[in-house]
Amino acid sequence: MAHYECKYCDSCFGSAVFDGDRVCIGCGAEWADAKILVEDDEDES
């Protein structure tokens, strides 16, 4: 599996809408620019 994280603050909590813009919950960066797809480690259970 994979999940999105913020490339600026490594937050994996996703995004929220603030004043009409989707932003990172951790740092407030614009989510369209900040999100990166991160592969999960295979050995984590």
C-alpha positions in Angstrom: 0.0 0.0 0.0 0.9 3.6 -0.2 -0.2 6.9 1.3 0.2 10.6 0.9 2.5 12.7 3.0 3.5 16.4 2.9 6.9 16.9 1.3 7.5 19.9 3.6 6.7 18.6 7.1 6.3 14.8 6.6 2.8 14.9 8.0 0.7 11.9 7.1 -2.5 13.2 8.5 -3.7 14.5 5.1 -5.4 17.7 4.2 -8.2 19.9 5.2 -10.1 22.8 3.5 -9.3 26.2 4.9 -10.7 29.4 3.4 -11.7 27.4 0.3 -8.2 25.9 -0.3 -7.0 22.4 0.4 -4.0 22.6 2.7 -1.7 20.3 4.7 -3.0 19.8 8.3 0.5 19.8 9.6 2.0 23.0 8.1 -0.6 24.7 6.0 1.1 24.2 2.6 -1.1 24.0 -0.5 -1.9 20.3 -0.7 -1.8 20.1 -4.5 1.9 21.1 -4.4 2.8 19.5 -1.1 1.5 15.9 -1.3 3.8 13.1 -2.3 2.9 9.4 -2.6 5.0 7.3 -0.2 5.2 3.5 -0.3 4.7 1.7 3.0 7.4 -0.5 4.3 6.8 -4.2 3.5 8.0 -5.3 7.0 5.7 -3.1 9.0 2.7 -4.9 10.5 
